[in-house]
């Protein structure tokens, strides 16, 4: 009996050290969603007073192997005189030197402007944040869309 227990413990230790998926658990769906929302809120907090969320969309995206990914976006109305392009540049600078993150800036696809129109942030552990300025809307005026997603996890 003692030998069987020792053998089982040795197998568990070797499996854990080898990185066996059965012994490692990624974040739960709830904690991955919470982290994604926290990232989005970090950028939302830098918007000026008076900015207001005018729409919100939260979805679960199917991943391979039965996993699921949280993806949520908000559309925020900002003042007419708010410089959305400069805000996007400032947001990119916030993460420029942050370890484990890759920052990508987007300008107008038609080369009509070299102003930043979108920024993406991708982490090494599966989180993704995207900030975009869009043309003024007839309903809300100038808006910014902030979206964030977490890694694929099992529920």
N, C-alpha and C positions, 0 to 999 in steps of 0.2 A: 504493500500500500504506500509506504513511504517513497519507494522508487517511482511509482506511478505519479504521485503528486510532484516529485522533483522533476520528472520528465515533462509533465504538463506545464510547470512554471518555466522550465527552460524553453519550451516551444513558444510560450507567450512572450517571454523576454526577447527571444530572437525575432519573432514576428513584429513586435513593437519597435525594436531597433532597426529593423529592415524597412519600416514604413508601411507595413501591411495595412491596407484600407480597413480591415476588420478591427484594427486596434486604434485607428485614428478617426476622429470625428471632426468634420468641418463645423462651421457655425450652423446653428439652427436657422430655420426660415425666419423666425421672429427676430433673432439677433442680426441676421443679414439685412433684413428690411429696416430695422432700427438704425443700423449703421449707414445704410444708403440714405435714409431720411435725414440723418444727422449731417451727412455731407452736403445734401441739398440745402439744408437750413443754414449751414455755415455760409454759403454764398448768398442766400436770401437775406441774411442779417446785414449784409453790406449794402443792400439797396437803401435808397434815401427814405426818410419819413414820407408818408403819403403814398408810397407804392402799395398796391393792394392786389391780392390774389383774386383773379376773376374766373378761373376754372382750374379744376384738378382732375387728373386721370390716374388711377392706380390699377395696374393689371399684373397678372401672373403669367409669365411666359414659360411654355414647356421647353425643357431641356432634354437631352438624351438620357436614357436610363431611368426615366421616371422622376428626374429632378425638376425643380421649378425655380424660376428667377423672378424676384420682385422688380418691377419697373414702374416708376411713378414720375409724373410730370405736373408742373403747375405753370399757368400762364399768369404773369404779373403785369398789371398796368402801371406805367410810370408817367411822370410829368412830361409835358411836351418839350421842356428845355433840358431834360436829363440826357446826358451824352452816353448813350448805350454802348457805342464803340469803345470809348475810353474806359467804361466800367468793365467791359470784356477784357481789355488789355490789363487792367488792374487785377482782375480775377486770375488771369493767366500768370501774372507775376507772383501771386500768392503761393502758387504751387511750383514755380519754376525750379526751385532748389529743394523741394520736398523729396526725401528719399522714397523710393519704390513707386513713384508716380511719373507718368509720361504725359506731357501737355502738348496738345495740337491746336493750332490756330487756323481759322478758315477766313478767307476773304471772298469777295464777290466772285462767283463762278464765271461771270461774263467779263471779268477784268474791268468793270466799270468803276471800281474803287479798290484802293489798297487798305481800306479800313477793316478792322476785324469785325466779322459778322457772326462768328461762332467760335467757341472754345470747347475742346473735349479734354477730359482728364481720365486716364486709365491707370488703375493700380495693378501691381503685380499679383494681388490676391483677389482679383475678379470684380472690383468695383468700378463703375463707369459713371461719370457725371458729364452732362452736356449743357452748355449755356448758349442760347441763340437770341439774337435780336431779329425781329421781323418788321416788315413794313407796318406802318400804322394800320390799325384795324378800324373799320367803320363803327364798330360797337364799343371798343374800349380805348381807342387812340393808340399811342405807342405801347408796345408790349415786349416783354422778355419771357422766353420759355426756359425753365430750369427743369432738367430731368436727371434722375439718378437711378441706377440699378445695382443690385447686388450680385454676388456670384450664384451660380447654379447650386442649389442645395436640395437635400431630401426633406420632405415635410414630415 
